[in-house]
């Protein structure tokens, strides 16, 4: 990946040289797929990956035994492993801690950040059940356990139906999208970068996404990373 300062990223000539009306998906099986977030036409970049069976097993047990677990903190690539491990307070999640530390390192490298803000939480209900856009430059999202984030392709939505534009109607009735088949979904383990409205040149085309409804009694373990000022 080729790093570029996050402030510079929002002012890249490629983002402002010509108006971009159609935003697209970039994805791949290698982590380098995430660098495609710098393409002006991209508002979601996905690294498609499968988590190991051992990691999935310990996360599933953790989500059952610690259904109220949540933490927020600022991490550097240097202290991420120690601080995440401390927050879990168990050696059973060493593999998860190591994976998170690697993602913090990648996120900071990609955007030339000294630190990143992490949110790590076990969810027993949808955190943001309505489709929305994030008021951030870019956010990393990954689900270690349970159903993962849903999103809508930019060319298949009516953005005037977001927020108050829905007139209080649920998404499937507001006219935001026309067909349930339009809804796309990350897989558990996928790592995605979601471009928000604070990325210059993307003010009106932030990725539209939501937390999915949970399946049965299965909890989610969700992690997000954000820029820290």
N, C-alpha and C positions, 0 to 999 in steps of 0.2 A: 504494500500500500504506500502511496506517496502522500506524506502528511502536508497539510496546509493549515495555517493558523485559522481558528474558527471565525475570527473577525474578518480575516481576508476571505474566508470561504464564502461569506455572505456578500462579498463584493467582487467575486470572480467575474472577469470580463465575460466569460461564457454564460454567466447567469443573467447578464443584463444587455448583452450585445443585440439581442432581438427578442421580441415578445414570445413567450412560450405559453401556448394555450392548452396543450395536452401533456399531462404528466403520466409517466409510465413506471412499470415495475422492472427492477434489475435483480437477478437472482443467480445463484450458482452453488456448487458443492464445495467450493473452497472459500476460506475467509477473505480472500482478495475481492470477492464479489461486493463486499461492503464499501470498497472505495468508489464504486459506481454512484454512490450518493452525491458525489461532486458533479455528476452530469446534470446539466440544466433541466433536461426532460425527465429526470428521475425524482420521484418523491417517496419511494420505498425501495430499499436494497436489502435482500435477504440472503443470508448464509444458511443454506439448507444442510442440516447435520443431524445425526442420530446420536443420542446419549447412550452411554454404556449401560448394560443391564445392571451392573453393580451400583452405578449412580442413581438410576431410576428407582431401584429397590430401597436405598437408604433415604431418598427424598420422600418416597411414598410413606414410609414409616414415620418420618419426621413430621409430615403434614398431618398425620393422624394423631400423633402424641403431642404436637405443639400447634393446635389449630388457631391459636391467637398470636402466633409469632409475627413480629414486624419490627423493622429497624430502618432508620434513615441516618445517613452520615456522609461526610465527605471523605473520599479516599484518594491517596496517591498510588501510583504503581508500586512504590516502595513499601507502603504499609498495608496494602489491600489484603494480602493473605492473612496477616496476623490479626487484623481487626475483624475481618469477616469470620474467621475461625473463632475468635473470642465471642462474637455475637451469637453464634450457633451454640456455643458452650457444650460441644460434644465432639469427640474424635470420629464419630460415625460419618460425619459429613466432610471429611478432609478432601475427598475428591471434588465435592461441590465447591468448597472454599478455593481450591486450586483453580477450578474452571472460572469462577467469578474473578479471581485475581488476574487471570489471563485476559478476560474480557475488559477489565478496567485498564489494563496495560494497552490493549489494542485500541480502545476508545480514545484514550489520552494521546496515543501516538498518532492516530488518524487525524485528530483535530488539533494537535499540538497544545494539549491541555496539561497543566501541572497537577490537576486533581479533577475528580468527577463526583457528582452527587449520586449516591445509590439509594434506591428504595427497594427493600426486600420484604415480601409479605406473603403469609399464607392466607388465602382468600376462601371463604365459604359462601360467598355470593358475588355477583358481578360488581366490580368496583365502579365502572363507568358504563352502565348498561345502554345508554343512548349513543348513537354515532356522533362524533365530535372531532375537532381538530385541536392540536396542542399549540399553545402559545409559547413555543420554544424554537430555537434554531433547528435542533435535531435531537431525537431521543432514541436510545437503544432499548429494545424490549426483548426479553426472552422468558419463556415459561418452562420451568423445570419439571412441573407436575401438573397434570390436568389439561383441560382444553385451553387452547392458545388464542391470542388476539385475532379478532375479525376486522376486515377492512374492505373498502369499496374502491374499485377502479375510478379514477378521476373522470373518465369519459362517460360513466354510467350513472352519474348523480346529478341532482339539481341542488347546488349548494345554497340556494335561497331557502331551502327547507331545513337547514341546520339551526339549532338553538331556538330562539324565539320564532324563527320562520316556520317552525313545525306547527305553530298555533296549539301547542299542547298535545298534539296527536302522537301516537307511537310511530316509530320510524317506518314500520311497514304500511302505515296509513297516510303518512304525511306527504308522500310523493317524492321523498328523498331519493328513492330508487324504485324501479319498476318490477323487479323480479327477485325473489329470494336467491335464485341461482347467481345473481350478481355479487352476492356476498362471498368474499374470499377469506381464507383462514390460514394462519400460520400453523405449523405442526409443533407439537411439544419438542423442545430442543432447538428449534430454529432461532437464529439470532437476526433481528431485523433493526435497521435504522429507519426511523420515521421522520421525514422532513416536516417541520412545523412552519407556522406563519411568520416566525421571526428570522427565517433564512431569507435574506434579501433576494427579491425576484420571485419569492414563493408566497407572498403575502396573502393571496387569494386561492392558493392551491395546496395548502397543507393536507397531509394524508388524512382522510376521513376513516376513523376506526372506532372500535368499542371493545369492551370486555364481553366475552360470551356468557351466556347462561351456563351454569354448571350442570354437569351430568350426574344425576343421582346424588349421592352423598360424597362424591369425590371432591376434595379440596384442590386448589391451585397453589403452586409456589411460583410467584411472579417476581422478576427482577427488572428494574429499569435503571438506566444511567443517563444523567443529564450534565450539561455544562454547569460549571460553578464559576460565578463571577469573582 
